[in-house]
Amino acid sequence: MSSVIAKPATQCHVVAMPYPGRGHINPMMNFCKTLASKNSNILVTFVVTEEWLGFIGSDPKPDNIRFSTIPNVIPSELVRAADVYSFTKATRTKLEAPFVRLLDQLEPPVTVIMADTFLFWAVGVGNRRNIPVASFWPMSLSMFTIMQHADLLFKNGHLPADSAWLLNK
């Protein structure tokens, strides 16, 4: 009589990095909850700024999703509308370094990075570390199509929109 010993399942460690805005964080978290519910061997580390952890840290989530934070290196969510340009620039230039430092501290080793499409630097981080990167688009397909074809909208005179014309309609 022989017995078969099952090999322990290898854990997949997904590091999710959303763009730091409600319209990006909520959809990515919803996707992560669905992903984590499909397989208990999937561990999701959901990365947010310290400020954002204060906003969402008490929300219910599966046991195989954990939060990790990076410092508040970007303008506060509470005042970002006052200077959207500076906020956007900071997300492109100030989030990468603390994210890389965080990757060095995570256990188990990262299997895949799932990054918001707006965080362009994430692909370079993954490439330098030989970690696959999945791009997450949190908006509707129609918004993706508009952005994909913005050149045609400008070329055909549809953008920028003439607000005076719109108001007279």
C-alpha positions in Angstrom: 0.0 0.0 0.0 1.5 3.3 -1.0 0.5 6.7 0.0 0.6 9.8 -2.1 1.9 12.9 -0.5 0.4 16.1 -2.0 2.8 18.9 -2.7 2.0 22.1 -1.0 0.5 24.6 -3.4 2.7 27.5 -4.4 1.3 30.8 -3.4 0.9 33.5 -6.0 1.7 36.9 -4.6 0.1 39.7 -6.5 1.1 43.3 -5.6 -1.7 45.7 -6.6 -0.7 49.3 -7.1 -3.7 51.6 -7.9 -3.5 55.2 -9.0 -4.2 57.2 -5.8 -7.7 58.3 -6.6 -11.1 56.9 -5.6 -12.1 56.1 -9.2 -9.0 53.9 -9.4 -8.6 52.5 -5.9 -12.2 51.2 -5.6 -12.3 49.3 -8.9 -8.9 47.7 -8.3 -9.9 46.7 -4.8 -13.1 45.2 -6.2 -11.1 43.2 -8.7 -8.7 42.1 -6.1 -11.5 40.9 -3.8 -12.9 38.8 -6.7 -9.4 37.4 -7.6 -8.7 36.5 -4.0 -12.1 34.8 -3.6 -11.3 32.5 -6.5 -8.3 30.8 -4.9 -7.0 30.9 -1.4 -3.4 30.4 -2.7 -3.5 33.9 -4.1 -2.1 36.5 -1.7 -2.8 40.2 -2.7 -0.8 43.0 -1.2 -2.8 46.2 -1.9 -0.5 49.2 -1.9 -1.8 52.6 -1.0 -0.4 55.8 0.6 -0.7 56.2 4.3 -3.4 58.7 3.8 -5.4 56.3 1.6 -5.1 53.5 4.2 -6.8 55.9 6.6 -9.7 56.1 4.1 -10.1 52.4 3.3 -8.2 50.5 5.9 -11.4 49.5 7.9 -13.3 48.2 4.8 -14.0 44.5 4.9 -11.7 42.3 2.7 -10.8 38.6 2.4 -8.1 37.3 4.6 -5.7 36.8 1.7 -5.7 40.5 0.9 -3.4 42.7 3.0 -2.6 46.4 2.9 0.9 47.8 2.6 1.6 51.5 2.6 4.0 53.9 1.1 4.6 57.4 2.5 2.4 60.3 1.6 4.8 61.6 -1.1 2.0 63.2 -3.2 -0.4 66.0 -2.4 -3.3 65.1 -0.2 -6.4 63.6 -1.7 -8.3 66.3 0.2 -6.7 69.2 -1.7 -5.6 67.6 -5.0 -8.4 69.4 -7.0 -6.7 72.8 -6.2 -3.7 71.8 -8.3 -4.4 68.7 -10.4 -1.3 69.2 -12.5 1.0 69.0 -9.4 -0.8 65.9 -8.2 -0.6 64.2 -11.5 3.1 65.1 -11.9 3.8 63.7 -8.3 2.2 60.4 -9.2 4.5 60.1 -12.2 7.7 61.1 -10.3 7.4 60.4 -6.6 5.6 57.1 -6.1 8.1 54.8 -7.8 11.0 55.0 -5.3 8.9 54.2 -2.2 7.1 51.4 -4.2 10.5 49.9 -5.1 11.6 50.0 -1.4 8.3 48.3 -0.4 8.9 45.5 -2.9 12.2 44.8 -1.3 10.4 44.2 2.1 7.6 42.0 0.9 7.3 38.3 1.7 6.7 35.9 0.0 8.5 37.1 -3.2 6.3 39.0 -5.6 4.9 36.9 -8.4 3.2 39.6 -10.4 2.6 43.4 -10.2 -0.8 44.6 -11.1 -0.5 48.3 -11.7 -3.0 51.0 -12.7 -2.4 51.8 -16.4 -1.8 55.5 -15.4 1.3 54.5 -13.4 3.6 54.2 -16.4 6.7 53.6 -14.3 5.4 50.3 -13.0 6.4 48.4 -16.2 10.0 49.6 -15.8 10.0 48.4 -12.2 8.8 45.0 -13.2 11.2 44.7 -16.1 14.2 45.6 -13.9 13.2 43.0 -11.3 12.0 40.3 -13.8 8.5 40.4 -12.4 5.6 40.3 -14.9 3.3 43.4 -14.8 -0.4 43.4 -15.6 -1.9 46.7 -16.5 -5.3 47.5 -14.8 -7.7 49.9 -16.6 -10.3 51.0 -14.0 -12.5 53.0 -16.4 -15.2 52.1 -18.9 -14.4 50.9 -22.3 -15.8 54.0 -23.9 -13.3 56.1 -21.9 -10.5 53.9 -23.1 -11.7 54.3 -26.7 -11.8 58.1 -26.4 -8.3 58.2 -25.0 -7.0 55.7 -27.6 -8.4 57.9 -30.4 -7.7 61.4 -28.9 -5.5 62.2 -31.9 -8.5 61.8 -34.2 -10.6 64.0 -32.0 -8.0 66.7 -32.2 -7.4 66.2 -35.9 -11.1 66.5 -36.7 -11.6 69.6 -34.5 -13.7 67.9 -31.8 -11.2 68.7 -29.1 -10.7 71.0 -27.4 -14.4 71.5 -27.2 -15.7 75.0 -27.7 -17.6 75.6 -24.4 -19.3 78.7 -25.7 -20.8 76.6 -28.6 -21.9 73.9 -26.1 -23.6 76.5 -23.9 -25.6 77.9 -26.8 -27.0 74.5 -27.7 
